[in-house]
């Protein structure tokens, strides 16, 4: 097993190094009520989209492979990846690719059928594959998954006019209002007016940076699409603004001065330094550019420019050195 882990991680690091030559394609603002292209232009090619995507079930719903440190490997439904692929197929539809909208709608209907009731009476999409590094073993919710569902459901609603998609998107907002200890997907609500939205809901805050930013993208989709006289529009505005303040509250922690940390995890024994990869850094830079377009806040633009300068041979070498030691501490190597 140890040899398999080393081979798996070496392959990931090699692919990450190759990502230096890739660009993250963005949809420029300003953004209107019509939900066209998503903020990041996803492609439906598995190799370009997400290397953990493996195949489809009989209905065309994508299946993920498990990560190398999961003891019982299996193909599984991963709502984050499923939503990402749905948005890629939506992009195909906008480019008039044959069969794309039918495929997109099958995935939208998957989100309808797989929604479960949250403790707050809202809707959740659970992932049942473990996350050993965060000690998560039971099916877990995710603000990132909520965001993907919202973005897909709202596009299905605008395409078909069927209210059931909008109603479910409204229910998907509810878990953002609750702390992880209450069955929700947020942390840091003890400080009035701020929240951080969790990609991985565990016993302790994990605060994965890109997952929080993607959660904000889903909330912003809702703000754009929902009628302004709707109570849910006001709720989405509040949740988005709380998330922006929560992001700004933590941003300085992620910045080491030469690179970015992947998360701000409070699990006892979790390594203090867990640097992000090259591909992740480029993604977060792109997210800051999108957030600048959404908010007009110059801090996000300044950070995107600053962090781009971290992509130097020295910075990359130091990141890989630290990443290797972090993976060993987490028993992922």
QUITADA-V315913 format. One record per residue. N is the residue number from 1. RES is the residue in one letter. PSI is psi in degrees with one decimal (999 if undefined). Layout:
# QUITADA-V315913
N,RES,PSI
N,RES,PSI
This chain:
# QUITADA-V315913
1,X,-39.2
2,X,-41.3
3,X,-41.5
4,X,-40.4
5,X,-44.3
6,X,-43.8
7,X,-43.2
8,X,-48.0
9,X,-36.7
10,X,-39.8
11,X,-40.6
12,X,-42.1
13,X,-35.9
14,X,-45.1
15,X,-34.9
16,X,-41.0
17,X,-38.1
18,X,-22.7
19,X,-10.6
20,X,-32.3
21,X,-4.4
22,X,153.9
23,X,149.5
24,X,114.0
25,X,127.1
26,X,155.3
27,X,113.8
28,X,149.3
29,X,179.9
30,X,157.6
31,X,130.6
32,X,-170.2
33,X,-29.9
34,X,124.5
35,X,89.0
36,X,-122.2
37,X,143.5
38,X,166.6
39,X,-32.3
40,X,130.3
41,X,92.7
42,X,144.3
43,X,150.5
44,X,-1.4
45,X,118.8
46,X,-43.3
47,X,-32.2
48,X,-25.3
49,X,-54.2
50,X,114.2
51,X,-10.6
52,X,-11.2
53,X,133.2
54,X,-51.6
55,X,-169.9
56,X,153.8
57,X,-173.8
58,X,-21.6
59,X,4.9
60,X,18.7
61,X,127.6
62,X,146.0
63,X,139.5
64,X,152.4
65,X,158.4
66,X,160.0
67,X,162.4
68,X,-25.1
69,X,6.8
70,X,125.9
71,X,-36.2
72,X,87.3
73,X,140.5
74,X,152.7
75,X,141.5
76,X,162.3
77,X,123.8
78,X,100.8
79,X,-34.2
80,X,-48.6
81,X,-37.8
82,X,-43.9
83,X,-37.4
84,X,-44.3
85,X,-38.0
86,X,-42.7
87,X,-34.6
88,X,-40.1
89,X,-31.2
90,X,-42.2
91,X,-40.5
92,X,-41.5
93,X,-43.6
94,X,-21.0
95,X,13.7
96,X,34.5
97,X,134.9
98,X,134.0
99,X,-3.1
100,X,-43.7
101,X,-34.5
102,X,-41.7
103,X,-44.8
104,X,-44.6
105,X,-33.1
106,X,-38.1
107,X,-38.5
108,X,-40.6
109,X,-27.9
110,X,-43.0
111,X,-34.3
112,X,-47.5
113,X,-25.9
114,X,0.1
115,X,137.4
116,X,155.4
117,X,131.8
118,X,164.5
119,X,-24.2
120,X,-0.9
121,X,2.9
122,X,-159.9
123,X,141.9
124,X,154.1
125,X,120.3
126,X,150.4
127,X,130.8
128,X,13.6
129,X,137.2
130,X,156.9
131,X,85.4
132,X,-34.6
133,X,-21.7
134,X,7.0
135,X,39.3
136,X,119.4
137,X,-25.1
138,X,163.1
139,X,132.8
140,X,144.7
141,X,172.0
142,X,131.4
143,X,-32.1
144,X,-45.1
145,X,-40.3
146,X,-43.8
147,X,-45.4
148,X,-44.3
149,X,-44.6
150,X,-46.7
151,X,-37.5
152,X,-47.0
153,X,-39.9
154,X,-35.8
155,X,-37.8
156,X,-38.9
157,X,-46.6
158,X,-33.2
159,X,-41.6
160,X,-24.6
161,X,5.0
162,X,120.4
163,X,-22.5
164,X,-32.6
165,X,-41.0
166,X,-40.8
167,X,-41.8
168,X,-37.3
169,X,-37.7
170,X,-43.5
171,X,-28.1
172,X,-16.2
173,X,-29.6
174,X,-46.9
175,X,-21.0
176,X,-23.2
177,X,-12.4
178,X,145.9
179,X,158.7
180,X,-27.0
181,X,-13.3
182,X,15.7
183,X,9.1
184,X,-163.7
185,X,20.8
186,X,158.8
187,X,173.8
188,X,14.9
189,X,-5.7
190,X,-25.7
191,X,117.2
192,X,133.9
193,X,3.0
194,X,156.5
195,X,150.5
196,X,129.8
197,X,127.0
198,X,123.1
199,X,-41.7
200,X,108.2
201,X,113.9
202,X,-171.7
203,X,-28.9
204,X,158.5
205,X,139.1
206,X,-33.3
207,X,60.4
208,X,125.3
209,X,-49.7
210,X,-31.2
211,X,-39.9
212,X,-43.9
213,X,-42.1
214,X,-34.9
215,X,-40.0
216,X,-35.0
217,X,-41.5
218,X,-41.1
219,X,-37.5
220,X,-36.2
221,X,-42.6
222,X,-42.8
223,X,-42.1
224,X,-44.5
225,X,-35.0
226,X,145.0
227,X,135.3
228,X,-17.9
229,X,3.4
230,X,141.0
231,X,-28.6
232,X,-27.4
233,X,-47.4
234,X,-37.5
235,X,-43.1
236,X,-39.7
237,X,-45.9
238,X,-45.3
239,X,-39.1
240,X,-46.9
241,X,-38.7
242,X,-39.1
243,X,-36.4
244,X,-45.1
245,X,-37.7
246,X,-40.2
247,X,-48.5
248,X,-30.9
249,X,-33.9
250,X,-11.5
251,X,-39.3
252,X,-27.7
253,X,-39.8
254,X,-26.5
255,X,113.7
256,X,-9.0
257,X,-20.3
258,X,-12.3
259,X,-176.2
260,X,143.9
261,X,151.6
262,X,-37.5
263,X,-178.2
264,X,73.8
265,X,133.5
266,X,9.5
267,X,129.7
268,X,130.1
269,X,-7.1
270,X,137.2
271,X,140.3
272,X,-32.7
273,X,115.9
274,X,86.7
275,X,149.2
276,X,166.1
277,X,176.2
278,X,-48.9
279,X,-37.9
280,X,-43.4
281,X,-43.5
282,X,-36.2
283,X,-45.1
284,X,-37.8
285,X,-44.7
286,X,-40.1
287,X,-39.3
288,X,-36.6
289,X,-39.5
290,X,-43.9
291,X,-32.7
292,X,-41.9
293,X,-36.4
294,X,-42.2
295,X,-23.5
296,X,8.0
297,X,116.5
298,X,-18.6
299,X,-38.0
300,X,-39.0
301,X,-42.6
302,X,-39.9
303,X,-40.4
304,X,-42.9
305,X,-41.1
306,X,-48.5
307,X,-26.8
308,X,-30.9
309,X,-10.7
310,X,-14.7
311,X,70.3
312,X,158.7
313,X,-40.9
314,X,-45.3
315,X,-41.6
316,X,-43.5
317,X,-46.8
318,X,-36.5
319,X,-47.8
320,X,-36.8
321,X,-47.2
322,X,-37.7
323,X,-40.4
324,X,-46.2
325,X,-36.1
326,X,-44.5
327,X,-36.4
328,X,-41.0
329,X,-32.1
330,X,4.8
331,X,33.1
332,X,0.3
333,X,999
